[in-house]
């Protein structure tokens, strides 16, 4: 009896859904923080937009930098499962510290959350990759499903944490983020041995003789592996620009939604003001609606032999996010000195989402396919290092909001996105060559 070849498998591994649910609650926690953070600093602690944007950029930068050490520690010593548990506990502590009414408490909370994210984020994503063989056609689809878990948590975060913060106080909003992380931790501890097929445990070779340990850890990389690693760095470089533009959603665009968008709607004959944090749920709502479409699209194109390459998908992502800012530019021209309607910013977030679906799950999948097996968590950390640079740049650019007109503020992201896409067009052939058949 022959085994079913990977290409013909259609059902996703059961462990994917455990990781989906665990990630959902961690993302609920993170996006609750993201939706409330800059509003909390400006409205409650009365910091300037420049100061608040600086702290936002620092937090995002450190959050995405921390997976570099978390991935390394998991690969070398404690394994991915233990890292996820440690990370969850740190995040819970950090969220309980946030919203206590002082800047010192914010700094303590930031420290816990940064460390926790470093242990959690790269390791749960790389376990997803461990569930598949290199060229398993379910892989991209699986990562897109996993990405839906991220965005289900994100969607609930803006609505639940935003409502609790607006109605009962900031501590309740941030506290709900801690409770969500507790749910995620309990779920992972319950299901890890049952559903993960032995994936994510501490490195086995540390229980072996010294000679074996040296052989495994010091094996030289081949030329092919080095070129694939180079592709990871090249695509990470381009992702910096995408995420620096995208992350304005939680920074400057969050402040713009608060001040320059008419948030009052007629709700059953009565005026209702939409809480600003609710707009952070628009992007994940679109992800949940359209991620299944993209998941099926990639599988369909793959079966037909017409799937877009990774750099081509990145190019499309840049075009789409540029169109989002074109919508906002149009709104400033049409509305003049009046506040823009909610559908302008919703339309922009729709285009952001379409771009995100062409880049983020594709990038995560790419890293797991191109990385040498023994360094997969490390290179997942390096991938998030690009997001760290993007977070820093996003905070710096958001801080310019008070010194630029809205038209000027929306124009530069359009120029940057189209410029990056043109450079990718030039590099697409050598990038594909260096991937050595990995799609």
N, C-alpha and C positions, 0 to 999 in steps of 0.2 A: 504493500500500500504506500503510495507516494504522498508526501506532504503537499498541501496546497501552496502554490507559489505565492509570494507576497503580492504580486501584481493583481491577483484575482480576489484578494480579500476585500470585503466591502465594510464589514462591521468594525467599528472602532473598539480598541481595547477598553475593558471596564475601568481600568485605572485612570483613563482620561477623565471620566466623569467625577471621580473622587477629587482629582486635582482641579477640575473645573469648579467644583463647589468650594474647595478650600481657597482657591484664588479669588473666587467671587467675594468671599467675606473679607479677605485682606484688601481687595480693591475697594470694597465698601468703606473700610477704615481709611485708606489712603485718600480716596476722592472726597470723603467728608472733610478731611483736613484741607485738601486742595480747594474745595468750594468755599470754605469759611476763613482760611488763613489770612488772606490779604484784606478781606472785609473786616475781620476781627482787629487787625493791626491798625486800620485807618479809622474805624468807627468806635471801637472800644478803647484802644490804647492811644488813639489820636495821633498816630504817626503820619508824617507826610507821605504822599504817593511815592516819592523817590525813595524814602527810607523803607517803606513797606515793600516796594518792589525789590529793593536790595536784599531784604531778608527773604523774600519769596525766592529770588534767584539763588541765594546761598543755600536755602533749604533744598530746592530742587536739584541743584548741582551736587550737593553732598549725598542726597538720597540716591542719585544715579551713579555717583562715584563709589559708594560703599559696596555694591556687588562685586567689585574687583577683589577686595579682601575676603568677602564672604564666599565667593566661588573658589578661591584658592584654598582657604581653610577646609572647605568641604572636600575638595579633591584630594588634599594631602593627608587629612587627619580624621575628621569626625563624620564625613559622609553627608549626603544631601538631606536625609530625613532629620537627623539631629539638628542641622542648621535651620531647617524650617521651624522646628519647635522652639529653638532659642530665639529666632527672629520674631516669632509670634509673641512671645512673652515680653520682649523689649518694646514692641509696638504697643501692646496693651498698656504698659507702664507709661509710655510717652503720651498716649492719647488722654489718659487720666490726668496727666500734668497740664495739658493744654487747656486754655480757657479759664485759668484761675485768676485773671485780672492783673497780672504783672509780667513785665518783659523778662525778668529772671526766670519765671516759670516757663515762659516760651522757650528760652534757651535750653533749659533742662529737658523739656519735652522734645525739642529738636534733636538733642543728642541721642535720646533713647530711640526715637523713630528712625534716625539715620542708621544707627547700629543694627536695629531690628530689620530694616529693609535690606541691609547688606547681607545678612544671613538668609533672609527669606527669598528675595526676588530671583536671583540667578539660579537657585537650586530647584525651585518648583518648575521653572520653565525648562531646565535641562532634563528633569525627570520625564517631562512630556516627550522630549526628543528621544529619551532612552527606550520608550515604548515601541519605537519603530526601527526598522532596518533602514539603511542609507537611502535607497531609492524606492521605498514603499510609497506608492501613489496616494496613500491615505494621509501622509504626513502633513502636507500643507492644509488639507481639509481639517485634520485633527487640530492643528494650531489655530485655525480659524474658529473652530468650535470652542477651544480653550479661550480664545480671545472674546468670545461671547460671554463667558463667565466673568471675565474682567469687566466687561461693560454692563452686565446685569448688576454687579455690585456698584459700579459707578453711577448707574441710573438711579438706584435706590438711595445712594448717598446724598445727592443734591436735594432730593425730595424730603427724605426723613431728617437728615442732620440739618438741612437748611430750615425746615419747618420748626424743629425743636429749638434751634438757635434763635429764630425770629420770635417764637411765641413764649419760650420759657427761659432763655438765656444761653450764652455761649457755652457754658460748661455742659449743658445738656446736649448740645449739638456734638461737641467733641467726645462727650461720654458715650454717645450712641456708637461712635466709631470704635471705642474700646470694646464695647459689648459685641459688636460685629466680629471683631478679631477673636474674641473668646469663642464664639460659635465656630469660626474657621479652625481654630486650634483643636477644639474637642473633636470635630469631624475628622481631621487628619489623623489624630492619634487613634481614633476608633478604626479607621479603614486602611491604614498604611500597610499592615501585614497581610491583610486579606486580599487587597486589590492591585498592589503595585508589582506583582510578579518578581519580588526580590530586588527591584530597582531602588537605587538611592541609599543603599547601606554604605557603611564605612569601607574604604578601599581594602580589598581582600589581601593585596600583596604585603600589607604591613604585618599580617600574621604569618608570613612565610619567612624562610631563611634570608639573611642579609644579602646573599648573592642574588637571589631572585628579585628582591626589592630594588637593587641597583640596576638590574637588567631592564626592569619595567620602567623605572623612573628616568633613566638616562639614555634610552634608545633614541638615536638621532632622527631628526625629521627628514623625510625625503624631499626632493625638489618639488614634487607634485604637492605635497602637504604644505610646503612653504608658500607656494603660489596661491593655494586655496586660502591660506591664512592672510596673504596680502589682499585678497578680494574682500575678506571680512573687514580689514582696516580701511580699504577704499570706500566700501559701502557705508561703513560707520562714519567716515568723514562727511559724506553727503547727507547722511541722516541728521547730522548736527544742524544743518541749515533748515531742514524740514521741521525738526522739533523746536528750534528756536522761534520759528514763525508760529507753529501750532500752539506752543505753551503760552502764548499771549491770552489764550482762552481763560486760563486761570489767573492771569495777572491783569494786564491793561484792559483786555476785553471784559473782564469781570467788573472792573471799575467803570468802564464805559456803559455796560449794561445797567449799572446802578444809577448813573447820572445822565446818560444821553439816550436812553431807550424809554419810551412811554410804556410802563409796565402795568398800567391800569386797564383792565378789561371789564366788559359787562358780563356778570355771572348770574344768570337767572334774574335779570332785571336790577341787580345791585352791583355797584362798582367794587372790584376786587383788585388789589395790587399784588402782582406776582412777586414773591420773594426773589431777590437777585440770585441767590444760590440755585434756584430751580433751573436757571439757564444752563448750569453745568450738567444737567441731566439730558439735555437735548442731544448732544453728541453720542452718549452711550445708547440712547433710545434708537437713534438711526443705525448704530452699529448692530443692535439686536435685530432690527428689521432687515438689514441688508447683508449682514455677515453670512447667513445661509445662502444668499444669492451668489456672493463671491466664492464661497466654499464650493458650491456646485459648478460655478463657472470655471475655476481652476482645474477641477477634476475633468470636466467636459473637454476643455481645451487640451488637457494632457492626454486624454484618450485619443483625440484627433491628431495629436502631434503638432498642435498649433499653440501650445502654451507660451505666454510671454516669458522672456528671460527675467531674472531678478533685476538687472539694471533698467530694463524696459518698464517694468512695473514701478520702479522708483521714479522714472521720468513722468509717467502718468500721474503719480502722486503729487509731484511738484506742479504740474499743470492745474490739477484740481484745487489745491490749496491756494494757488494764485487767483483762481476764479472766485474763491470765497472772499478774498480781500477786494476783488473788483466789485463784488456785490456791495460791500461796505462803502467803497468809494462812491458807487452810484447813489447809495442812500444819503451820503453827506451832500451830494449835489442836488438831489430831489427834495430833501427835507430842509435844507438851508439851516437856519437858526433853530428850527423846531426839533423836538426829540423824534428820533426815528421810531417807526412801528416795530413791533416784536418780530414780524415776519422777515425783516431785513437781516437781523442777526441770526434768526433760525435758518434762513436760506444760506448764509455764510457758513454756519456750523454744518449744514448738510454737505456742502462742498468739502469742508475740512474732513468730514467723516469718510467720504468716498476716497479722498487721498490717503487717509490713515489706513483704510482697508487694503490699499495697494502697496503699503510700505511696512506697517508694523508687524502683522502676523507673518508676512513674507520674510522680513528681516530675521525674526526669531527662528523661523524654520531654517533659513539659510545658515545661520550660525551653527545649529546642531548638525547640519549636513556637512559643512566644510571644515569644522574643527576636528583635530585629531582626538580620538576617543578619550585618551588619558587627560586631556586639557579642556574638555568640553565646558565645564563650569567656569573655568578661568576665562575662556573666550566669550562666554555669555556675559561675564563681568566686564570684559573689555567693550562688548557691544553697548552695555549700559553706560560705559564711560563716555560715549558719544552723547548720550542723553544728559550726562553731567555737564559737559561743555555747553550743550544747548540750553540747559536750565540757567546757567550763569549768564549767557547771552540774552536769554529771554528777560531775566530780571533787569539787566542793564538797559535793554531797549524799552521795556515797560516804564522804567524810571524817567524816560524822556517825554512821557505823555503830556505833562504840563508845559513843556517848552516847544511843542509842535502843534500845528493844527491837525484835526482829525484826517484831513485829506493827505497831509504829509505823512502822518503816522501809518496810514493804510497803503501808501504808495511803495514804500521801501520793501515790504514783504513781497509785493508783486514782482518787483525788479529782481530781488534775490532768488525767488523761486524759478523764474524763467531763465535766469543766468545759470543756475545749477543744472537745470534740465538740458540746456545746450551743451554744457561740459560733459554731462553723462552721455549724450548722443555721440560725442567724439570718442569716448572711452569704451563704448559698449562692446566692440569686437574683442579688444584685448582682455576685458574682464571675463567675457564668456570663455575665451581660450584658457585662462588661468583657472577656471572652475573645473576643467578636465572632466566634462561629461556630467557633473552634478547639476541638476536642474532645480 
